[in-house]
Structure formats: structure tokens, C-alpha cells
Amino acid sequence: MSNSSEFERGVFAGIIIAFGANAVNWLITPMSHPDASTLRTVGVAVQAILGLGIGVWLIARERIKRNKQRAAVNTP
């Protein structure tokens, strides 16, 4: 895989993780938004879970793929 493709996937994963982290920040500061509805709180929780989960999954998948390629090259 080309370095450009890996970089773009990493940037995308970083952006997705930032959305998840923003949601976590919103959840841990409830005094900043006392009038938030239950639906909004659930939506932000889903945003946090999906954002962090998908971002970490993208990074882990790329690392696993890279390690398999390295192992295939180093196998006698």
C-alpha cells in the first residue's frame, strides 16, 4: 500500500477520533449544558462510542496489516 494512502487513512482516523473525543468532552461537562434532552445525551454517547471505536479500529487494522506484510517479508 502506498504511503499516501496510509497517511490519508491515518488523517481520517484522527478526525473520527477527534469527533469521538469531542463527544466525550461534552459528556463529562454536564454543567455546560443543563437543558440537554435525554435524546441528545444518547446521541452524543453514540457519537463518542462510534467515533472512538471506528478510529481505533482503522488504526489497529492498518497496523495489523503492516505487521503481516513485515512478517511475510522476513519469513525465510
Secondary structure as UniProt FT lines:
FT   HELIX           3..28
FT   HELIX           30..32
FT   TURN            34..35
FT   HELIX           38..74
//
